[in-house]
């Protein structure tokens, strides 16, 4: 068998090893193991599937194209930025709750308004350009 996509093989092996580690942890550490074992097996199967895709020329080419696609990279960047905004807001909310300082409430409101404003502008521009086409 010829390896066509090394990055996918490494990713698949990593996912498989993570699933095995979760499975061993579920078996030896947790009390409610039925649901956790099912999730661990799903992770292991997903990792094995990723590994097997690397040996098919057609599937490896599809994975390479998907990894190099600019739209996918853009979606990843935008989702990372949005998730960072949400995480910062949640962290400041936790800091406000634990300390009671009013400075944190201002930061929470400002970042919350920023997120809402960005969502509104996106919705308005999407409606405008959809109507224009």
C-alpha positions as CSV (number, residue, x, y, z in Angstrom):
1,X,0.0,0.0,0.0
2,X,1.3,3.4,-0.9
3,X,0.9,6.4,1.4
4,X,-0.5,9.4,-0.5
5,X,-1.2,11.9,2.3
6,X,1.2,11.9,5.3
7,X,-0.6,14.7,7.2
8,X,-3.9,12.8,7.2
9,X,-2.1,9.6,8.4
10,X,-0.6,11.5,11.3
11,X,-3.9,13.2,12.1
12,X,-5.7,9.8,12.0
13,X,-3.1,8.1,14.2
14,X,-3.4,11.0,16.7
15,X,-7.2,10.7,16.8
16,X,-6.9,6.9,17.2
17,X,-4.5,7.2,20.0
18,X,-6.6,9.8,21.7
19,X,-9.6,7.5,21.4
20,X,-7.6,4.6,22.9
21,X,-6.5,6.8,25.8
22,X,-10.1,7.9,26.4
23,X,-11.2,4.2,26.3
24,X,-8.5,3.1,28.8
25,X,-9.4,6.1,31.0
26,X,-13.1,5.2,30.8
27,X,-12.5,1.6,31.7
28,X,-10.2,2.2,34.6
29,X,-11.3,5.6,36.1
30,X,-15.0,6.4,35.6
31,X,-18.1,4.9,37.1
32,X,-20.6,5.7,34.2
33,X,-18.6,4.0,31.5
34,X,-21.3,2.9,29.1
35,X,-21.8,6.3,27.3
36,X,-18.1,7.2,27.6
37,X,-17.0,3.9,26.0
38,X,-19.4,4.5,23.1
39,X,-17.9,7.9,22.4
40,X,-14.4,6.5,22.7
41,X,-15.2,3.8,20.2
42,X,-16.6,6.5,17.8
43,X,-13.4,8.5,18.1
44,X,-11.3,5.4,17.4
45,X,-13.3,4.5,14.3
46,X,-13.0,8.1,13.1
47,X,-9.3,7.9,13.5
48,X,-9.0,4.6,11.7
49,X,-11.1,6.0,8.9
50,X,-8.8,9.0,8.6
51,X,-5.8,6.6,8.4
52,X,-7.4,4.5,5.7
53,X,-8.2,7.6,3.5
54,X,-4.5,8.3,3.2
55,X,-3.9,5.1,1.2
56,X,-6.5,5.9,-1.4
57,X,-5.2,8.2,-4.1
58,X,-8.7,9.7,-4.8
59,X,-9.5,10.3,-1.2
60,X,-6.1,11.7,-0.4
61,X,-6.4,14.2,-3.3
62,X,-9.9,15.3,-1.9
63,X,-8.3,15.8,1.5
64,X,-5.4,17.8,0.1
65,X,-7.8,20.0,-1.9
66,X,-10.0,20.6,1.1
67,X,-7.1,21.5,3.3
68,X,-5.7,24.0,0.7
69,X,-9.1,25.6,-0.1
70,X,-9.1,29.3,0.7
71,X,-12.8,29.3,1.7
72,X,-12.1,26.6,4.3
73,X,-9.2,28.6,5.7
74,X,-11.3,31.7,5.8
75,X,-14.1,29.9,7.7
76,X,-11.5,28.6,10.2
77,X,-10.1,32.1,10.8
78,X,-13.5,33.7,11.2
79,X,-14.7,31.0,13.6
80,X,-11.5,31.3,15.6
81,X,-12.0,35.0,15.9
82,X,-15.7,34.7,17.0
83,X,-14.9,32.0,19.5
84,X,-12.1,34.1,20.9
85,X,-14.6,37.0,21.4
86,X,-17.0,34.7,23.1
87,X,-14.3,33.2,25.4
88,X,-13.1,36.6,26.4
89,X,-16.6,37.7,27.2
90,X,-17.2,34.6,29.3
91,X,-13.9,35.0,31.1
92,X,-14.7,38.6,32.0
93,X,-18.1,37.5,33.2
94,X,-16.5,35.0,35.5
95,X,-14.1,37.6,36.7
96,X,-17.0,40.0,37.4
97,X,-18.9,37.3,39.3
98,X,-16.0,36.3,41.4
99,X,-14.6,39.8,42.2
100,X,-17.7,42.0,42.0
101,X,-15.6,44.8,40.4
102,X,-17.6,47.1,38.1
103,X,-14.7,47.4,35.7
104,X,-15.4,43.9,34.4
105,X,-19.0,44.6,33.8
106,X,-18.1,47.5,31.4
107,X,-15.8,45.1,29.5
108,X,-18.6,42.5,29.3
109,X,-21.1,45.0,28.0
110,X,-18.6,46.5,25.5
111,X,-17.6,43.1,24.1
112,X,-21.2,41.9,24.1
113,X,-22.3,45.0,22.1
114,X,-19.4,44.5,19.7
115,X,-20.4,40.9,19.0
116,X,-24.1,41.9,18.5
117,X,-23.1,44.8,16.3
118,X,-21.0,42.6,14.1
119,X,-23.8,40.0,13.8
120,X,-26.3,42.8,12.8
121,X,-23.9,44.2,10.2
122,X,-23.3,40.8,8.7
123,X,-27.1,40.1,8.5
124,X,-27.8,43.5,6.9
125,X,-25.0,43.2,4.3
126,X,-26.1,39.6,3.5
127,X,-29.7,40.7,3.0
128,X,-28.5,43.7,0.8
129,X,-26.3,41.6,-1.5
130,X,-28.9,38.8,-1.7
131,X,-31.5,41.3,-2.7
132,X,-29.1,42.9,-5.3
133,X,-28.5,39.5,-7.0
